């Protein structure tokens, strides 16, 4: 069983949640871009389209464990996590998806009783 909280699923910044939530201090867009540059310093189409970089592109190419995917209303990764959960389900993986309303990943971490 796998549990994923605000999973990073692809090398991109094109979802609505990136635009809507780019200013939240828990994970502003500039910080996420910095993280990506550490992981992929020289992005090329070949690299960013490889499932080892953009894991959502590898869904359905092997046996995957059942999982839970948690996303957060005010998080730039919200839509990626939702798309990932949907792709896993379409590939036949047992998935439970949670959307934490009214918070972002930092708010969840600060309040573990949520």
C-alpha positions, -999 to 999 in steps of 0.1 A, spaced: 0 0 0 13 35 -9 3 68 6 11 100 -13 6 135 0 7 162 -27 26 140 -51 48 156 -77 39 138 -108 52 156 -139 77 182 -150 53 210 -158 37 241 -144 6 241 -165 -23 231 -143 -49 255 -129 -37 248 -94 -2 261 -103 -18 294 -114 -44 297 -86 -20 288 -58 14 300 -70 16 326 -42 9 304 -11 40 305 12 40 267 20 51 259 -16 52 290 -39 57 283 -76 92 297 -75 103 272 -48 88 243 -68 106 254 -99 138 256 -79 133 220 -67 127 208 -102 159 225 -114 178 206 -87 163 173 -98 165 180 -136 191 207 -142 190 204 -180 155 195 -190 150 182 -225 118 167 -240 134 133 -238 142 137 -200 109 153 -189 88 128 -209 106 98 -192 84 82 -165 114 83 -141 110 121 -143 73 125 -148 59 94 -130 23 99 -143 36 89 -178 45 55 -164 11 46 -150 -2 14 -165 33 0 -174 36 -23 -145 20 -37 -113 13 -9 -89 2 -12 -52 -31 1 -40 -27 36 -28 -42 67 -12 -35 101 -28 -41 132 -7 -43 167 -23 -48 201 -7 -71 228 -19 -45 256 -18 -15 237 -31 1 241 -65 3 203 -68 -34 197 -62 -43 191 -98 -13 169 -105 -22 147 -76 -58 145 -87 -48 136 -123 -23 110 -109 -50 93 -88 -74 93 -118 -47 78 -141 -40 51 -115 -77 42 -112 -80 41 -150 -50 17 -150 -69 -6 -126 -51 4 -94 -73 6 -62 -71 43 -53 -86 63 -25 -84 100 -32 -87 127 -5 -90 165 -11 -82 184 21 -104 215 19 -94 249 33 -57 242 37 -24 236 19 3 210 26 20 232 51 -12 237 71 -17 199 72 19 193 84 15 220 111 -17 204 124 -11 166 123 -45 160 140 -63 169 108 
